[in-house]
């Protein structure tokens, strides 16, 4: 039944290659972008873990004052308490993470892998079956389970891997099993390579709800159990669904991906409107053909079927091309996201599957119906030949172009808003200077050095690095501010200062070497910095300004004593430094206190160098200097602090980059739509234009006539677009609360860009109309 329509549609596509190419390319970009964003959204937010009954999995979170919101780590006593008393769960397990483990296989080079430390019931809790060997059991010692990908990559699926010894850091481990191929760990974007048993450690906890137990009941029970072990009633606990894994990456990217879904949905709608206008204009040119079909007995329904067949065929071709676009764009999305988690080796596995193919097919069908409805409806309404000579198509075509302009303004304005937002994030006052800072990380875990030996080598290394030309200051830290050092925090006690339980706050702690604040450009507001001579003296600390103000209101804290729970020995405050931003640039600066790593005998492994030249230009010299002092300690990472700042705003960069691209594409589509309609309008009005010119109309008058049409459609689109922008502002702010959308400047920018493109698109047909030969025009009909 549809075969003749399909053959006829293919002949039309071959006869109009330019039209076909523009149509397929527009649809490919719209369908491909939607497929790519949805596939990423599904992978990050919806794809369930490859375990038994993932819908039963939940995660325990806690809200601690003074720390990043909703932390997922718990102490060992909390795990034992929940395990022994919670009735809503059939099982509870726990894990902790060592993101970068140095693994050496005897006879091979050292390799950096992702390690997960798990309880003995972990694999049983998940209901997994090993691909080889067995899983970790309670009370296992120096054993390890490896991932299927590691087994395949390094051992070529050799079954003799069982019983082999590998070194994780300096510790020998015996391989006892291989995880199933489909399971790569509970963290979205982080593919675990090794699982090692752990006990009596801080944990991230997962639980499995008993069948039929609602999550609200589990939350109520956990709130009661938590208060039994919590000394601070202001703390809260939550139980959140975790069928797709732990919530961290999903929390970070969930709302940005929703925004991107909205943006690409607008792009697809714009492509559909553009195609509807093009098909409508072409349909008006087929009036004789339609009239002949009607005179031969074709029904309105038959004409609609033909039009929809043509549009759906175009949509299918666009979808096939869109799959290629989707693969390319998905790779770009993953690379952008991975750049933001470079310090955690994020690896999003966005793979095609039946679910994704069905989504793409649904998008293609919906697209074909959307942009085919307008010309099909018009054919249905105006099938009789006399009506085809009426100008009703022009009004409907103008409406479509105005809709294109409105959607394009929305896209371009969104791009301007997000670009401004990311510029503000990059220019935040972080409390430290991120420019010209090189970060070099060492791994001393398997060198055999004692802490005292490392401390002496590190002091020598600091002196050697300081002598490198271009290096202004050098220090050492366990982690930079943006790496989330606030996770290690303590309660402080100050003699003479009493605070209410609900005001009690935790303070982030960090161990650093002398000149750390100078290296990062953190201002020293009072007192002095750490020195190497502090070793052997009374313990000292430096407070951030927020801590000093809280515990010493109106006083100079230098010279006073503070105690850190549960340590009874005091620290003398020797200085106060400025507050800094933490792992989330969007949050307030966090309270912190710092200790001298050489006085505390605490080993840190990240060197920070402030340079007067491009930081990475010194990386080779720095590596050589380090190897000359401590040959057996490998350098595991070299990066700049500026890159780390940029990686901290990846969700915003993702939105801004794609909004910029889609906004530009939307503007181009609007220009194409306006140009196509005006060009066709000029072609249909050739006789009218010829008569006007024969009666004395000037070329300027003809140009004005055509441009007036363009300005009319543009004005209507600008008004509608402005209303859409203003009405969508609350939604955008609700998804990104720190988004600043108070000024109308982005809207003005979007309107100016679209106006310029529209005037250019209208000028070309206007100039062509002004060149019409009156005599040739009069012979047109």
Protein Blocks (a to p, Z undefined) as FASTA:
>chain_A
ZZmmmmmmmmmmmmmmmlmmmmmmmmmmmmmmmmmmmmmmmmmmmmccdbehkllpccdd
dddehiaehiabdcfklmmmmmmmmmkbgbdcdddddfbacdddehiacdddddddddfk
lmmmnopacfbhjaddehiacdcdddfklmmmmnoopaklgopacdehjbccddfbdcdf
klgbjbehiacfbdcddehiacdddddddehiafklmmmmmmmmmmmmpcbfkbccdddd
fkkopfklmmmmmmmmmmmmmmmmmmmmmmmmmmmmmmmmmmmmmmmmmmmmmmnopafk
lmmmmmmmmmmmmmmmmmmmmmmmmmmmmmmmmmmmmmmmmmnopacdddddfklmmmmm
mmmmmmmmmmmmmmmmmmmmmmpmklmmpcklmmmmmmmmmmmmmmmmmmmmmmmmmmmm
mmmmmmpcehpafehiacddddfklnopafklmmmmmmmmmmmmmmpghiabdcddfbdf
klopmmpccddddehiacdfklpccdddddddehklmmnopacfbhcdddfklgopacdd
dddfklmmmmmghiafehpacdddfbfbdcddfbdcdddddfblkbccdddddddfklno
pacfbdcdddfbdfklmmmmmmmmmmmmmmmlccfbdcdfklmmmmmmmmmmmmmmmmmm
mmmmmmmmmmmmmmmmmmmmmmmmmmmmmmmmmnopafklmmmmmmmmmmmmmmmmmmmm
mmmmmmmmmmmmmmmmmlccfbfklmmmmmmmmmmmmmmmmmmmmmmmmmpcfklmmmmZ
Z
